[in-house]
Amino acid sequence: MRRPYRALMKLIKNPTFEILDNMNASRAKWHTIVNEKLNKLLKWSLSNVPFYSNLSFEEGNAIEDLQRFPIVGKRELSRERSAFVSRIRLEGEYENSTGGSTGVPLQVLQNKEFRDYQRAGAYLFYTWAGWKPGDRILKIWGSPRDVLHQTKNFRGRLISFIRNEQIVDAFRISAESAIKYVDCINEFRPQILECYVDAAYIVASEILRKGLKLKHRPLGIIVSAGTLFPSMESVIEEAFQAPVFNRYGSREAGGIACTCPSGRIHVNPFTHFLEVVNDKGERIREGTGKVVLTLLSNLSMPLIRYSIGDVATVTEQETLCGCGREWQTLERIDGRTGDLIRKRDGTTISPFFFIHFLGVVHNKGFIDKYQVVQEDYDRIVVRVVLRDSFKPDNQVVQQSLGNLISDIKAVLGNEMEVRIDFCNHIDPAASGKYSFVVSKISHEALGK
């Protein structure tokens, strides 16, 4: 049953769907939208936020002048928090925090305008996957904080009911438990399936491995909270027989970008301006670099040129996207800077390398779960959970993992020590997010 959520929001004079309609109707070029919002943000920040009081910009040319502003990271925002908070209090302010998957927790002040724009942006991305207001959404979610809020908190349960959402805990998802998520899909019959990337991949892998049949086919699968690798996307699409939409966001920044119906990853210009910069902090138009964000709808604690700790790839687009939007486009989201393997000489290796070789080339059907951990510049540990029918001394296991070690050394150098650790299980981080590749090289060692 589709519930009249849009009508209810209008009744209580919540502007979310009005903002959504504007986002959907707009065909303005992204820089026009961003420039207008950025002018407002920078004027406000220079007048009301201590950290920016000594800076200046040329009104009307905000996108270019933004490069005069310093790039800030979680450490500055945490240590000098009061300097980034506006002197003027705004409607509906509240605290939000991120658990610090990069090693630095962060608490930010947000407000009603930010929440309204983020909710509208979330619905925009849902519509790209085929959703209409009131359609069912099943969330296979890995964050205990969100799961508990929406299942044990009365207000959370009420909101989930009105929105026609159901949330199931994917914090300790495994191959053995994957069948229960298939049952949930068949029983709830959601139009949209919203999942942590690894949760969707594990359930999809088990559907294909066990030959399970879904009685209900969702319109679209929205995945987030992790890096969607091509091999994972193909498995998810095949299992659910539905297109996959890669959504990029974070708790402190909200929903940033998503795959549109034509397959490109667009940044929402109503909520964010995104820069990809090189190691010198300079914007690049082509290639891979660090993501620097400016949030366009939070005046309570403006995040301007915020280095979120992620890596993305951009490519000049020569043709207009089939969806008709002339919005910022990302070629792909490569993951967190902490997911990059680093050599002592400064060379970095994308996690795509390990995902491809472990998940595709050397996976002969015996790997249930894995994680690559860089302990130091010259030491890597590959953690492997075997499927029930395989043992560590199995000939196929030994041969495949031996070839894997050879391939890793061929790329990283023979001086790299590579160890295989067989595990019973691999837990996600406290946030519920699971990383296939983790680097333990400290920020101090990297000079950050």
N, C-alpha and C positions, 0 to 999 in steps of 0.2 A: 504494500500500500504506500503510495506517495503521499507524504505529509506536507501541509501547506506552510513550509518554513519561510518562504519569501513573504507571504502574506502576514505572518506573525512579526517578522522583522520590520515590515512597513508599519504595522499597528503600533509597535513600540518606538517608532521613529528612529530606528537604527539605519544609518546610511549605507550599510554594507552593499546591498544589492544595487543601489543607485551608483555607487563607485564601480561595481562590477559591470553595470550596463555601459558606463563611460569607457571602461577598459575595452570591452568587447566592440563597441561602436567605433572607437578611434582608429583612424588609418594614418594619423600624423607620423612623420618620421621620428625616430626615437630621440634624436638630439633636440628636436623642438620641445618635446615633452620634458626631457631631462633638464634642459637649460632653464625653463620656466620654474621648475621645482627647485633646482639647484640655486638659482638666484635668491629665492625666498629663504632657503636653508642657510646659505652663507651670510646673508644680511642679518638674519636672526643670531647666528652663532657669533659673529663679530661684535654684536651689541650686547649679548647676554651670556656668553659662555667664556669664562676666564681664559682658558687655554688659547683661544683664537683672538683675543682682544687686540693683539698687536699686529695682526695680519690685515691684508687688504685684497680686494679683487675688483675687476672692472665689470660693472653690472651689464648684463647682456652678452658677456663672453665668458660665462662661468665655467663651462667645460674646459676651456683652455687654461684659464687662470687657476683652476683647481690644482694644477701641477705645482703651484707655488706653496701649497699647503703640505705640511709634513705627513709622511706615512706613519701611522701609529699602530702599535700591536697590543696584545693582551696585557703585556707587562706594564706599559705606560698607563693604560686605561685602569688597571688594577691599583697601581701604586699612587697615581695622581688622580683618583676618581673624582674628587670634588672639583677639580679644574675643568672637567668635561661635562659637568652637570649645569644646566641652565639656572640662572639666578631667579627666573620667573617660574612659578609652579603652573602646571597645565592640567586640564580636565582629565580625570580618570588615570592618574599616574600609579604605576605599580612596579615592583622589582621583578626582574627575570634573571635567571642565571644559567650559565653553561657549566657542565662538570669539568671542563678542561681536558679534552681528549688530546690536546697538544702539550699537556703538562702544566698549563696555566689556567686556573678557573677564573671566570669573569662574571661579575654581577652588573647588570645594566638597568637603567631606569627607562621605562617605556610609558606610553600613555594611550588614551582612547583612540586618538587619530591613527596612531601606528597600528593598533589592534584592528581597527576597522579596515584599513588598507591591506593589512596582511590577510585578514579573513576574505576580503574581496579577491585578492590575488590567488589565494588557495582555491576559491571557487572558479576563478578563471582557468586555472590549470586543470581542474576537474572537468570543465566544459570541453577542453581540448581532448580529453579522453572519452567524451561522449555523455557526460553526466548532465542531468537537468535537476533543478531544485526539487528536493524531496526524494530523489532516487536513493536506493540503498547503497551504503558504503561499508565494506568490511575491512577493518584495519588489522593486519597481522603485525603487531607493533612490538618493538624490543625494549622500549624505555619503561622501566618499572614505575617511574614517576608519573608518566602519562597514563599507563594502564591502571594504576591504583586510583588516580584522580577520576577516571571515567567509569570505573566499576564499583568503587567503594564510597565515593563522595556523592551525596544526593544531588547536588547541583550538576555534577558531571553526568550522572545517570539521566537526569532530566534533559540536559542538552543533547545527549546522545540519542535519546528517544525522539525528541523533536526533529533532530537532523536526520533521523532514520539511519543512524550509524550503530555498528557493533564492533567492539574491539576485543581481540583475543591476544593473550600474552605469548610473545615469541622470544622471551628472554632466554629460555633454555631449550630452544627448538633443536631437535635432532632428527635423524633419519627415522628412528623408531616412532617418534611422536608425530611425524608429518601427516599420517593418515587422519588424525583428528582435525587438521586444518582443512583437508578435503571435505570431511563431513560438514564442517561449518559452512563452507562455500555452498555445498549442495542444499543445506537446510535454510540458510539465510537468503540465498539467491541474490547476491549483490550485483548492481550494475557496475560498480567500481570496486576494484581490489587495491587497497593501499598498503604497501609493505615496506619493511626494511629490505634492502637489496638482498642481504644474505638469507633472510627468511624466505623470500620469494624463490630464490635459487635452490635452497635446500628442499622446499616443498615440491617445486617443479621437477627437480632431479629424481625425487622419489616417485612422483607420478609416472615419469617415463620408465624408471628402472623396474617398477612393480606392475606396470601396465594398467594403472588405475584409470578409471573413466569418470570425468566430471559430468554430472547430470545437468549442470548449469554452466553456461559460458558467460563470463563478465564482458562488458563492452570494452574495458581497458584496464591495464595494470599500471598503477603509478608506484614507482619505486624511489626510495630516497634513503638518506642516512648511510651512505656508503658509495663506493665506486662501482658503477655498472660497466663491466667489461663485456666486449662483444660476444664472447663465448657464453657468458651468463645470460645475456639478452636472448640469444637464440634458443637456449634451453627453456627459459621462462615463456617465450612466445609459443614454442611448440607444445609445451605442457598445457597451457591454459587456452590455447587457440585464440589469443587476443593480443592486440598491439601493446607494446610496453612504452611507457612515458617516463623518461628519466627526469626527476625533479631534483633541483639543487637548492639547498637552504641550510639553515642552522637555527638553533634556539635563539641566539642573541640577534640574528639578522633577519629571521623569518624566511619566507619563501622567496627565492631570488630568481630562478630560471626554471624552465621546463621544456621538454620536447613538444613541439607543436604538432598538429595533425599531419603536416608535410615532412616531419622528421628532423627539423632543425631545432637546436636548443636556443631559445630566445630568453634574454634577460627582460624582466618586466620594467619598463621605463617609468612607470607610475610609482614604483617602490624603491628601485635601486639604479645606481650607475656603477658599472663594473669596469675596472681597468685590469689589464694583464701587464705586469711589469717584469723587467729583467732584474738581475742581481744588483744593478745600480739604481733601481727604483724608477727606471725610465719606461714609459708606455711602449708597448710593441703592438704592431698590427698583424704580424705573422709569427707563429711559433708558440713555444711553451714557456710559461712564466708563472709568477706568483699572482694570486688573486687579491686585488685591493678594492674594497667596497665603500661606497658612500650611500647611506640609507637616507631616503628622500622624504620620509614621513614621520620622523621622530625628532621633535624639537626639544624634548625633555633632556636627552643626553645624546646629542648628535654624534653619530659615528661617521667621521669624515676621513676618507682614505684609510680605512681600517684594513690592516693586513690580517685576514681571517685564518691564514695557515694552510690554504689550499693551493693546488696547482691546476691550471687549465691551459688548453691549447686554443688559439684563435687562428682563423684563416680569412683572408679577404673574400667576401662573397661577391661574385661577379653577376649573379642573377637575383632577381627578386624572389623571395620565398613563395612557394605555392599557396601559403596561407594568407598572403597579401599584406603581411606586417613587415614594415621596414624597421625592425627592432634589432638591437644588438644581438649578435649571434656568437655562440661558442661552438667550436668544432667538437670539443669533448671536454669532460671534467676528469682530470687525471687522478685526483685524490688529494690527500693531505700531504704537506711537505714531510710529515713524519712517516709517510708511506714510501718515500724515496730511499733507495739504497745508495749510500755514498762511499766513494773511495777516498783514500787519504789525499789524493791529488786534486780533489774538488769535483771529480766526475760524478754525476748522478745517474742512476739506472731506474727507469720507470717501473712501477709495479706491474705494468702490462706484461713485461718480460716473464715474470714469475708466474703470473696467472695463466699465461699461455702455455708455458712448459709444464707446470704442475697440473693444471686443470685439463689440458688438451693433449699435448704431445706425449707426456710420460704417464698419463692416467690410463691404465689398462683395466679399469673397472674395480680396483681394489681400494681407492681412496674415498673415505667417507667425508673427511674434513681435513683441512691443512692450514698452516700458517707459517710464513717465513719471518724469522726474527733476526735482525742484525744486532748482534751483541756488541760488536766493536768494528772498527774499520776493516779488520782482517779476520772476522769470525762471524759466520752465519749458521743459525740453527733452523732446520726445517722440521716443524712439528707435524706429525701425520697421525690421523686416526684411521685405522683400517676398518673395512667392512667386516662383518662377523665371520664370513667364510674364509678370510685370509689371515695368515700369521706372518710375523716379521721375517721368518726364514723361508717363506715361499719363494720359489725360483723367479717367478714373474715380478714379485715385489722387489727382490734384491737386484735383478737386472735393470728394471726400470729406474729405480732410485739411484743405482750406480751411474746410469746414463745421465740422469738429472744432475748429479754432482759434477760430472765431466762438463756438461753444458754451462753450469754456473761458473766453473773455473775458467772456461774458455772466454766468458764475457768479463768476469771480474778479476781474472789473473790467477795463476797457479798458487800464489802466496795466500790466497783466501782459504781459510779452514772452513769446511762445510760438514756439519754433523746432522745426522738424521735422528730425531727423537720420536719414538712411537708412544702415543698417548691414548688414554681411554676417552678423554674428552678435552675440548678447548673452549674455555668460557669466553664470552664477550666482555668488553670493558664494563665498568660500572654504569655507564650511560646506556648500555644495551647494544651499542654499536659493535660490530665485529670487523676487524681489519685482517685481510689476508696477508698483508705485508706490514711489518712494524719495524721501525728503526729506534734503537735505544740510545743512539748517539745524542748526547745532551745538547740543549740550545747553547750552553756556554762553549762547548767544543766547536760549535758552528759559528761562534762569534755573534750570536743574536741576543 
